[in-house]
Structure formats: structure tokens, C-alpha cells
Amino acid sequence: MPDIRILTEGDSSVLVEFGKEISPEINRKIAATVQLMREQHIEGVVDMIPAFCSLLVNYDPRVISYDDLKKRLEILLKMEVTAGEGCRKVYEIPVCYGGEYGPDIENIAEHAGLSVEEVIKIHSSRDYLIYMLGFLPGFCYLGGLDERIHTPRLANPRIKINAGSVGIGGSQTGIYPLDSPGGWQLMGMTPVKTYDPDRNIPILVEAGDYIRFVPIDEEEYKRIRELVERGEYQCTVHEEA
């Protein structure tokens, strides 16, 4: 595949560049490569970090050399061309929109020239591809936000945004996994913890998965939050062809 380049990144990492365009097709190529590498169990590979258009592979040079790893990658990348897309995994994330949970939703609606109800319907009407994780543990960079509700970030960022807040920043939407500063316009909140250090697998989702936001009312939010705190809540997950 002529658009793919394998580059050195220090003495224990290689960067596989799949192009310069952010697209679902490139993301699927990256996800397929990660899956193939997991299946191959290449000795010496210690971590794989997918991004929008690239995959960073960290390795132990005492176990595998750069040249050997590059050869293995070149073989896998050729295999990836014919790899099937398989099933996609879609996580339903319940969200209580507006009010104290989404203090900026009226700003979003006004900017879009829509009602709050229309904004909620648009935001929750599609599945969002997780292109990559970063910024904070479990923070998902999602693709696919409807252009009608693209909204500029706040002119003055907040010092603290609560974990679970769902917001829009420009052409992206996402969930804050931890309390942190931020400038996104907040439209709602989920009781689900996308990052929990006490969980067996701390980060709920992976790059290549999808998120589907499901509107809930405040009563349902509080009910789910109690289940989450007791460790008794499981997100609904769909596996779709």
C-alpha cells in the first residue's frame, strides 16, 4: 500500500503513517492492523497507540530489532488490505441533556438556529466513531458530528468541568472522563464512567468502537449513577455487521 510509511520514533518506537486524511476508511485500516498484530503476538511489542491517521508501535529493542519489526509490519500491512471489517461494537451511553447537566445547551441551540429538542435529537441520532483516545485517560476523539450543531468553544474556558460531562467543541463532540479544565460547550452529562482506575479494564472503550448517545431524564440519570457507584451497571453494547 503506497500511502503507508513506517518511520522511526526514537530507539524503541516506530510510527506507521496511513496517510494524512482523517476518514473512517483509514481508521478501519488502523484498527485492522492493531487486530492483526494482537493475533500475531509479536514478541517484543509492548504497546500500540492508534491515532487519527497513524499507529505508534512501542517495542523492546532488546527483544526485537527495528529491522525485524519493520519486516513483520510490512508483511502485516499487506495482509491488512484483505482483512475483513468484521463487526463494529457500539456502546450506548445514556445522557441527561440540559439543565444543570448541560448548562450550554441553549447556546448550542441558539448558534444552530434550532430548538433544544432538535439539538438533542440530532446529537443522539447517529453513532460516533472513536478515532483515538488521548488528552485524558479515556477521552474519546469522536467523528461524525452533524454540521448543523457544530459550535465554537467557549471564549473563556472553565477551570473545572465535571467528569461525565458531554460537550461540543467546534466540529467534535465527546465526554470528559475526569474532572478537568475545558472550553467545550456542555450539553449534558452521563452517569457512566468512561474511565475508572478501580475497574479491571479502566478505559471503557477502544479506538475503532462506536458511541451512541441515548437521552435519559434526571430520574433515570440518578438511578444509573447509583448502579455505577455500586459497580452494578453495564452499558448496552451492540455488535453490528
C-alpha positions in Angstrom: 0.0 0.0 0.0 2.0 3.0 -1.3 0.4 5.6 1.0 1.6 3.8 4.2 5.0 4.8 5.6 7.0 3.2 8.5 9.1 5.7 10.4 11.4 5.5 13.3 10.3 7.3 16.5 13.3 7.2 18.9 15.1 4.0 19.8 12.1 1.9 20.9 9.1 3.1 18.7 8.0 3.1 15.1 5.3 5.2 13.6 3.1 3.7 10.9 1.6 6.5 8.8 -1.6 5.6 6.9 -1.9 8.9 5.1 -2.9 12.5 6.1 -6.7 12.4 5.8 -9.0 11.8 8.7 -11.5 9.3 7.5 -13.4 6.1 8.6 -11.6 4.1 5.9 -8.2 5.0 7.2 -9.4 4.3 10.8 -10.6 0.9 9.7 -7.1 0.1 8.3 -5.5 1.1 11.5 -8.0 -0.9 13.6 -7.4 -4.0 11.3 -3.6 -3.6 11.8 -3.9 -3.5 15.5 -6.1 -6.6 15.5 -3.7 -8.5 13.3 -0.7 -7.6 15.5 -2.6 -8.8 18.5 -3.3 -12.1 16.8 0.3 -12.4 15.8 1.6 -11.8 19.3 4.9 -10.3 18.0 7.5 -10.8 20.7 9.0 -7.5 21.8 6.0 -5.3 21.0 4.9 -3.7 24.3 2.2 -1.3 23.2 0.2 0.0 20.3 -1.3 3.5 20.3 -3.7 4.3 17.4 -4.3 8.0 16.4 -6.3 9.7 13.6 -4.0 8.7 10.7 -1.2 6.7 12.3 -0.3 3.9 14.7 2.6 4.2 17.2 4.2 0.8 18.0 6.4 0.7 21.1 8.8 -2.2 21.3 11.7 -3.6 23.4 14.8 -3.3 21.2 16.5 -6.0 23.5 13.9 -8.5 22.2 13.3 -7.4 18.6 15.3 -5.1 16.4 13.9 -2.3 14.4 14.7 -4.0 11.1 13.0 -7.2 12.1 9.9 -5.3 13.4 9.7 -3.3 10.2 9.8 -6.5 8.1 7.0 -8.0 10.2 4.9 -4.8 9.9 5.4 -4.8 6.1 4.0 -8.3 5.9 1.1 -7.5 8.2 0.2 -4.3 6.3 -0.1 -6.3 3.1 -2.4 -8.8 4.9 -4.5 -5.9 6.2 -5.5 -5.0 2.7 -7.7 -8.1 2.5 -8.7 -8.1 6.2 -12.5 -8.0 6.7 -14.1 -5.2 8.6 -15.9 -7.6 10.8 -18.5 -6.4 13.4 -18.4 -3.0 14.8 -19.0 -2.5 18.6 -21.5 0.2 19.6 -21.7 1.4 23.2 -24.9 3.0 24.3 -24.0 6.0 26.6 -27.0 7.4 28.5 -27.1 11.2 28.7 -29.2 13.6 30.7 -29.3 16.7 28.4 -29.8 20.3 29.5 -30.5 22.0 32.9 -27.7 21.7 35.4 -26.3 18.8 33.5 -25.9 20.7 30.3 -25.6 24.4 31.0 -24.6 25.4 27.5 -27.2 23.6 25.5 -29.2 26.7 24.9 -26.1 28.4 23.5 -25.7 25.4 21.1 -29.3 25.7 20.1 -29.1 29.4 19.5 -25.9 29.2 17.5 -27.5 26.5 15.3 -30.9 28.3 15.0 -32.6 25.2 16.4 -34.7 24.3 19.4 -33.1 22.5 22.3 -35.2 19.5 21.5 -33.9 19.5 17.9 -30.3 19.7 19.1 -30.8 16.7 21.4 -32.5 14.7 18.6 -29.6 15.5 16.2 -26.9 14.7 18.7 -28.4 11.4 19.7 -29.4 10.2 16.2 -26.1 8.8 15.0 -23.2 6.6 16.0 -19.9 8.2 16.5 -16.6 6.5 15.5 -13.9 6.7 18.2 -10.9 7.7 16.1 -8.4 7.8 19.0 -8.0 8.1 22.8 -6.0 10.9 24.3 -5.7 14.2 26.1 -7.1 12.5 29.3 -7.4 8.8 30.1 -10.4 7.5 28.3 -11.1 10.8 26.4 -12.6 9.8 23.0 -12.0 11.8 19.9 -15.2 11.1 18.0 -16.0 11.6 14.4 -19.3 12.3 12.7 -20.9 15.2 14.5 -23.7 16.7 12.4 -22.6 20.0 10.9 -25.8 21.7 11.9 -24.7 21.6 15.6 -21.0 22.5 15.2 -20.4 25.1 17.9 -17.3 27.2 18.8 -15.6 26.5 22.0 -16.2 28.9 24.9 -14.3 32.2 24.7 -13.3 31.7 28.4 -12.7 28.0 29.3 -14.0 26.7 32.6 -11.5 25.9 35.3 -13.3 22.7 36.1 -15.6 20.5 34.1 -17.1 17.6 35.9 -16.3 14.0 34.8 -19.1 12.6 32.6 -19.9 16.0 31.0 -20.8 15.7 27.3 -20.0 18.7 25.2 -19.3 20.1 21.8 -16.1 21.8 20.7 -16.1 23.1 17.2 -16.8 20.1 14.9 -16.3 17.5 17.7 -18.3 16.0 20.5 -17.1 14.0 23.4 -17.2 13.0 27.1 -14.9 14.3 29.8 -13.7 11.2 31.6 -12.2 13.1 34.6 -12.7 16.5 36.3 -10.6 18.9 34.3 -10.4 22.4 32.8 -12.0 22.7 29.4 -13.6 25.0 26.9 -16.2 22.8 25.3 -19.9 23.8 25.3 -21.6 21.5 27.7 -24.9 19.9 26.6 -25.4 17.1 29.1 -23.9 14.5 31.4 -23.6 10.8 31.6 -23.5 8.8 34.8 -21.3 6.2 33.0 -17.6 6.3 33.9 -15.6 6.1 30.6 -12.5 5.9 32.8 -12.4 4.2 36.2 -8.9 3.3 37.7 -10.6 0.8 40.0 -12.1 -1.2 37.2 -10.4 -4.3 35.8 -10.1 -2.6 32.4 -10.0 1.1 33.4 -10.9 2.6 30.0 -14.4 1.5 28.8 -13.9 1.7 25.0 -11.2 1.4 22.4 -10.3 3.3 19.2 -12.4 1.8 16.4 -15.5 1.3 18.6 -18.6 3.5 18.3 -20.6 5.5 20.8 -24.4 6.1 20.6 -25.8 8.7 23.0 -29.2 7.9 24.4 -31.3 10.6 26.1 -32.5 10.0 29.6 -34.3 12.1 32.2 -32.9 13.1 35.6 -34.6 10.3 37.5 -33.0 7.7 35.2 -29.7 9.5 35.5 -29.7 9.2 39.2 -30.8 5.6 39.1 -28.0 4.6 36.7 -25.5 6.7 38.8 -26.3 4.6 41.9 -25.8 1.4 40.0 -22.5 2.7 38.6 -21.3 3.6 42.1 -22.1 0.1 43.3 -20.4 -1.4 40.3 -23.6 -3.0 39.1 -24.2 -1.1 35.8 -23.2 -2.4 32.4 -23.5 -0.4 29.2 -25.6 -1.9 26.5 -23.3 -2.9 23.7 -24.3 -3.8 20.2 -22.2 -5.8 17.8 -23.3 -4.9 14.3 -22.0 -6.1 10.9 
